[in-house]
Amino acid sequence: MNAIPRRTRRRAHKGNALLEFVLTLPIIIFMAGFIMYMSFAMLSKQKALVACRRSLWHSAGHGGWTSLKLEGTVPGMDEDDGTKRPRGQGEELNRLRPEVEPRTIATTTNPGAREYWFRIWDNLPGRHESEASRSFETSGRMWNFIRRTARAEHKRDSSPWHFFHLDAWKIARAGPLKEIFEAFHEHLEMQTFAPHFEPTRDDIMRRWWHGDDILQEED
Protein backbone atom coordinates (compact mmCIF):
# COMPACT_ATOMS: atom_id res chain seq x y z
CA MET A 1 0.00 0.00 0.00
CA ASN A 2 1.42 3.25 -1.18
CA ALA A 3 1.43 6.07 1.35
CA ILE A 4 1.38 9.73 0.35
CA PRO A 5 4.52 11.43 1.52
CA ARG A 6 3.99 13.87 4.43
CA ARG A 7 5.58 16.73 2.46
CA THR A 8 3.13 16.26 -0.44
CA ARG A 9 0.14 16.19 1.94
CA ARG A 10 1.26 19.43 3.59
CA ARG A 11 1.65 21.18 0.21
CA ALA A 12 -1.93 20.26 -0.77
CA HIS A 13 -3.38 22.30 2.15
CA LYS A 14 -1.07 25.28 1.83
CA GLY A 15 -2.87 28.68 2.21
CA ASN A 16 -6.00 27.39 4.04
CA ALA A 17 -5.07 29.06 7.35
CA LEU A 18 -4.90 32.50 5.78
CA LEU A 19 -8.21 31.98 4.01
CA GLU A 20 -9.92 30.90 7.23
CA PHE A 21 -8.54 33.94 9.02
CA VAL A 22 -9.89 36.28 6.32
CA LEU A 23 -13.31 34.62 6.52
CA THR A 24 -13.49 34.95 10.32
CA LEU A 25 -12.06 38.47 10.42
CA PRO A 26 -15.52 40.22 10.32
CA ILE A 27 -16.67 38.10 13.26
CA ILE A 28 -13.51 38.93 15.21
CA ILE A 29 -13.93 42.66 14.53
CA PHE A 30 -17.60 42.54 15.53
CA MET A 31 -16.89 40.67 18.77
CA ALA A 32 -14.02 43.00 19.65
CA GLY A 33 -16.24 46.06 19.17
CA PHE A 34 -19.11 44.42 21.03
CA ILE A 35 -16.87 43.65 24.02
CA MET A 36 -15.54 47.21 23.99
CA TYR A 37 -18.98 48.83 23.99
CA MET A 38 -20.32 46.40 26.57
CA SER A 39 -17.48 47.48 28.83
CA PHE A 40 -18.61 51.10 28.33
CA ALA A 41 -22.15 50.05 29.25
CA MET A 42 -21.00 48.25 32.40
CA LEU A 43 -18.92 51.25 33.43
CA SER A 44 -21.92 53.57 32.91
CA LYS A 45 -24.07 51.22 34.98
CA GLN A 46 -21.53 51.27 37.79
CA LYS A 47 -21.32 55.08 37.71
CA ALA A 48 -25.11 55.35 37.83
CA LEU A 49 -25.30 53.01 40.82
CA VAL A 50 -22.60 54.95 42.67
CA ALA A 51 -24.42 58.22 41.94
CA CYS A 52 -27.79 57.07 43.24
CA ARG A 53 -26.22 55.51 46.34
CA ARG A 54 -24.34 58.71 47.06
CA SER A 55 -27.50 60.78 46.59
CA LEU A 56 -29.52 58.57 48.93
CA TRP A 57 -26.97 58.30 51.72
CA HIS A 58 -26.07 61.99 51.50
CA SER A 59 -29.70 63.02 52.03
CA ALA A 60 -30.45 60.47 54.78
CA GLY A 61 -31.75 62.33 57.79
CA HIS A 62 -31.73 65.69 56.02
CA GLY A 63 -34.36 65.63 53.31
CA GLY A 64 -38.12 65.91 53.72
CA TRP A 65 -40.55 63.06 53.39
CA THR A 66 -43.76 62.98 51.43
CA SER A 67 -46.85 64.68 52.82
CA LEU A 68 -48.67 63.03 55.69
CA LYS A 69 -51.66 60.85 54.89
CA LEU A 70 -54.34 62.88 56.62
CA GLU A 71 -57.90 63.86 55.74
CA GLY A 72 -59.49 61.78 53.03
CA THR A 73 -57.19 58.76 53.40
CA VAL A 74 -58.33 55.30 54.47
CA PRO A 75 -56.05 53.70 57.09
CA GLY A 76 -54.47 50.40 56.12
CA MET A 77 -54.68 51.07 52.38
CA ASP A 78 -51.14 51.01 51.00
CA GLU A 79 -51.02 52.65 47.59
CA ASP A 80 -47.98 53.43 45.50
CA ASP A 81 -47.98 57.22 45.24
CA GLY A 82 -44.99 57.26 42.89
CA THR A 83 -42.78 59.19 45.29
CA LYS A 84 -39.21 58.42 46.29
CA ARG A 85 -40.02 58.50 50.01
CA PRO A 86 -43.34 56.73 50.52
CA ARG A 87 -44.75 56.45 54.02
CA GLY A 88 -45.75 53.20 55.69
CA GLN A 89 -43.83 51.02 53.21
CA GLY A 90 -40.52 49.21 53.22
CA GLU A 91 -38.98 45.85 53.96
CA GLU A 92 -37.99 46.75 57.51
CA LEU A 93 -41.47 48.03 58.38
CA ASN A 94 -43.03 44.89 56.94
CA ARG A 95 -40.70 42.80 59.08
CA LEU A 96 -41.39 44.83 62.22
CA ARG A 97 -45.17 44.99 61.93
CA PRO A 98 -45.99 41.40 63.06
CA GLU A 99 -43.84 41.95 66.15
CA VAL A 100 -45.48 45.23 67.18
CA GLU A 101 -49.05 45.35 65.88
CA PRO A 102 -50.67 42.38 67.71
CA ARG A 103 -49.52 43.55 71.15
CA THR A 104 -50.57 47.13 70.40
CA ILE A 105 -54.04 46.18 69.17
CA ALA A 106 -54.55 43.85 72.15
CA THR A 107 -54.25 46.74 74.63
CA THR A 108 -57.51 48.43 73.56
CA THR A 109 -60.92 47.64 72.11
CA ASN A 110 -61.71 51.27 71.30
CA PRO A 111 -62.21 51.58 67.52
CA GLY A 112 -60.93 55.17 67.52
CA ALA A 113 -57.70 54.17 69.25
CA ARG A 114 -57.19 51.28 66.85
CA GLU A 115 -57.76 53.51 63.85
CA TYR A 116 -55.26 55.97 65.29
CA TRP A 117 -52.69 53.16 65.46
CA PHE A 118 -53.21 52.29 61.79
CA ARG A 119 -52.96 55.95 60.80
CA ILE A 120 -49.70 56.38 62.71
CA TRP A 121 -48.25 53.26 61.09
CA ASP A 122 -49.28 54.40 57.61
CA ASN A 123 -47.37 57.64 58.18
CA LEU A 124 -44.11 56.10 59.40
CA PRO A 125 -41.15 57.03 57.17
CA GLY A 126 -39.87 53.65 56.10
CA ARG A 127 -38.26 53.56 52.67
CA HIS A 128 -36.11 55.99 50.74
CA GLU A 129 -35.47 55.36 47.04
CA SER A 130 -32.99 56.93 44.66
CA GLU A 131 -32.47 56.61 40.89
CA ALA A 132 -29.75 57.76 38.53
CA SER A 133 -28.74 57.26 34.89
CA ARG A 134 -25.56 57.58 32.87
CA SER A 135 -25.07 57.49 29.08
CA PHE A 136 -22.24 56.72 26.69
CA GLU A 137 -21.75 57.23 22.95
CA THR A 138 -21.38 54.66 20.17
CA SER A 139 -19.87 55.33 16.76
CA GLY A 140 -21.41 53.77 13.67
CA ARG A 141 -24.81 52.27 12.94
CA MET A 142 -23.55 48.78 13.66
CA TRP A 143 -23.88 49.37 17.41
CA ASN A 144 -27.29 51.05 17.45
CA PHE A 145 -28.84 47.93 18.95
CA ILE A 146 -26.92 48.57 22.20
CA ARG A 147 -28.77 50.68 24.75
CA ARG A 148 -26.65 53.75 25.42
CA THR A 149 -28.23 54.73 28.74
CA ALA A 150 -27.73 52.74 31.92
CA ARG A 151 -30.10 53.22 34.84
CA ALA A 152 -29.67 52.19 38.46
CA GLU A 153 -31.73 52.41 41.63
CA HIS A 154 -30.98 52.02 45.30
CA LYS A 155 -33.34 51.56 48.25
CA ARG A 156 -32.68 52.09 51.91
CA ASP A 157 -35.13 51.20 54.66
CA SER A 158 -35.49 52.79 58.08
CA SER A 159 -33.70 56.00 57.13
CA PRO A 160 -33.06 58.40 60.03
CA TRP A 161 -35.99 60.74 60.60
CA HIS A 162 -36.78 63.52 63.04
CA PHE A 163 -39.81 63.93 65.29
CA PHE A 164 -41.47 66.45 62.96
CA HIS A 165 -41.55 63.84 60.20
CA LEU A 166 -44.37 62.15 62.14
CA ASP A 167 -46.82 64.78 63.42
CA ALA A 168 -49.10 62.97 65.89
CA TRP A 169 -51.47 65.94 66.22
CA LYS A 170 -52.05 66.21 62.50
CA ILE A 171 -52.69 62.47 62.35
CA ALA A 172 -55.08 62.71 65.30
CA ARG A 173 -57.11 65.48 63.70
CA ALA A 174 -57.70 63.17 60.71
CA GLY A 175 -58.57 60.23 62.99
CA PRO A 176 -59.98 60.06 66.52
CA LEU A 177 -60.15 63.86 66.95
CA LYS A 178 -61.64 64.50 63.53
CA GLU A 179 -65.06 65.60 64.83
CA ILE A 180 -63.56 68.10 67.28
CA PHE A 181 -61.13 69.43 64.69
CA GLU A 182 -63.88 69.92 62.11
CA ALA A 183 -65.94 71.85 64.66
CA PHE A 184 -63.01 74.20 65.33
CA HIS A 185 -62.26 74.52 61.65
CA GLU A 186 -65.86 75.21 60.66
CA HIS A 187 -66.73 77.72 63.41
CA LEU A 188 -63.45 79.62 63.27
CA GLU A 189 -63.72 80.53 59.60
CA MET A 190 -62.55 84.04 58.82
CA GLN A 191 -66.05 85.22 57.87
CA THR A 192 -67.51 84.40 61.29
CA PHE A 193 -65.35 86.53 63.59
CA ALA A 194 -64.01 90.05 63.87
CA PRO A 195 -60.72 90.80 62.10
CA HIS A 196 -58.97 91.61 65.37
CA PHE A 197 -59.65 88.01 66.50
CA GLU A 198 -57.76 86.56 63.54
CA PRO A 199 -54.37 86.29 65.35
CA THR A 200 -56.05 84.38 68.19
CA ARG A 201 -57.80 82.09 65.76
CA ASP A 202 -54.56 81.38 63.88
CA ASP A 203 -52.75 80.73 67.15
CA ILE A 204 -55.39 78.17 68.18
CA MET A 205 -55.16 76.39 64.83
CA ARG A 206 -51.37 76.29 65.01
CA ARG A 207 -50.93 75.31 68.66
CA TRP A 208 -53.79 72.85 69.02
CA TRP A 209 -53.91 71.30 65.57
CA HIS A 210 -50.59 72.19 63.92
CA GLY A 211 -52.81 73.68 61.23
CA ASP A 212 -50.34 75.77 59.25
CA ASP A 213 -51.30 73.83 56.15
CA ILE A 214 -54.98 74.65 56.71
CA LEU A 215 -54.22 78.34 57.16
CA GLN A 216 -52.11 78.36 53.98
CA GLU A 217 -54.95 76.77 52.01
CA GLU A 218 -57.38 79.44 53.20
CA ASP A 219 -54.95 82.26 52.41
N, C-alpha and C positions, 0 to 999 in steps of 0.2 A: 504494500500500500504506500502510494507516494504521498508524502507530506509536503505542504506548501512551506517553503522557507519562511522564517519569522520576518526577515527583512522585506520580503515581497508583500507579506500580509500588512505590515506597517505602512508601506508605501501606498497601498490601496485605500487607506483611510486618511491620508494626509489632507489637512485643511478643514476637517470636520469641526474641530474645536473652535476655530475662528468663526465659522458659520453659525454655530450654536450660540456663541457669545453675541454676535450681531443680532440674532433673532430674539434673544432674551434681554437685549439692552433696553428696549422701551419699558419692559416690566421692571427692570432694576431702577431706571430713572423714576418711574411712577412711585415705586415703593419708597425710594429714598426721599422724594418730595413729600409723600404722605407721612412718613415718620417725622420729618422736619416740622410740618405744619401741625401734626398731632402734639408734638412737644410744645409748640406755641400755645395750643389750646389748653394743655394741661397746666402750663405756667400761668395762663390767664385765669384758669379756674382756681389755682392756688392763691393768686393775688386777690381774687374776689372774696374767697373765704377768709383770708387774713383781714381784709377791709371790713367785712361785716362783723367779724368777731371783735375787732378793735372798736368799731362803732358801738356795739352792744355793751361791752365791758366798760368802755369809757363813760357811757351815760348811766350806768347802773347806780341807782341811788340819787341821781341828780335830775333826771328828766321827769316830766309829768305823765301820769297815766291817763287813760281814757276817762270820759265823764262817768260819774256815778250812775248806776241804774236806779232811778228814783221813780217819780210819778209816771204812771202808765206802763210800768214793767210788771211782768208776772214772775214771782219768785220761783226758782227752780227750773226755769226755761233757759237753757244755755243755747244761745244763737251766735253764730260767727258774724261779728260786726265788721270784719275786714280790717280791723286795726292791728297795729303792731304790738299793742299792750292790752290785750283783752282782760277783762276782770272775771274772776271765778273760774278760770280755766288753767290747765297746766298739769303736767305729769305728777309733780310733787303734791299739788292740791288733791288730785284724784287718789293718790296713795294715802294722804293724811285723812281724808274724809271718813272712811270706815272706822278709823280709830277715835275720832272726835264726835261725830254726829250722833251715834246711838246714845252715848252717855249724856250728851247735852239735851237731846229730845226727851230722855227719860226723866229729867228733873222737873218738867212742867207739863200740864195738860191744857194750859191756856192757849187757844188757837192764835191769839195775837202775839204771844211770846214766841211761839214756834215759827210763825211767819217772819218775825223779826230776825230769828236765827238764819232762816233761808236767805233773807235779804242781805244780811251781813256777809254770809258766805259768798253770795253772788257778786259782791263788790270787793272781795279780797284781790289785791294785785298778785297774780300768780305767774304769769308767763310774759316774757319779753322776747320779741322776735326782731331779727335784723336781716336785711337783704342787701346784696351788692352785685354789681356786674362789671366785667372787664372785657374789652374787645381787642382783637388783633387783625392785621391786614393780611390778605393773600394776594399773590400776583398771578394773573392768568386765569382764564375761564376754567381750566382743568380742575381747579380746587374750589369751585363755587359750591360744590355739594357739602363742604365742611362748614359747620356753623361757626361764625366768627365772633360770637358773643357768648361768654361763659357766665353763668349766674350761680350764686351760692347763697345759702341762708344758714342762719345760726339761731338756736333757741336756748334760752336760759330761764329755768324755773326758779321761783322763790327769790327774785331779785330784791335787794334792800329797798325798803320803802319807809316813809316817815308817817307820823300819826295823822297828818292832814290828808294823806292819800285815802284814808278810810274815815269819813265823817259820819259818826254814829248818829248825830242829831239830824242830819239831812236824810239818812236812811230811815230814822224813826218817823219823820214827818211824812214819809211815803208809805209807812207801814202802820204800826200800832197807834201812832199819834196823828194819823191822817185826818180824822174827824176834827180834832182840836185845831190842827194847823189850818185846815180849810176854813174854819170859823174865824180865826184870826185874819187870814188872808182876805176873806170876803168882806168882813166888817171894818177892815182898816184900809180899804181902797182910798185913793187920794180924793175922790169926789165926795166922800162921806165925812170929812173932817176939815177943820179950819187949817189954812196953810201954816200957821205958826205951830201946829201940832205935828207937822211932817217930820222934823228931826226926831221926835219921840217915837213916832210910828216906825221910822227906819231903824232906830236903835233897838226896838223890840224885835223887829224881824231879824236883825243881825245877831243879837245876843241870844235870843231864845231858839231861833230856827236856823241860824247860819244862812239867812235868806238873801245874800248878796246877789245870787243869780236871779231871784225873783224880782228884786228891785231893778236890776239891769234890764230885765225883760219889759218891765213897765215903763222905764225911762225911754 
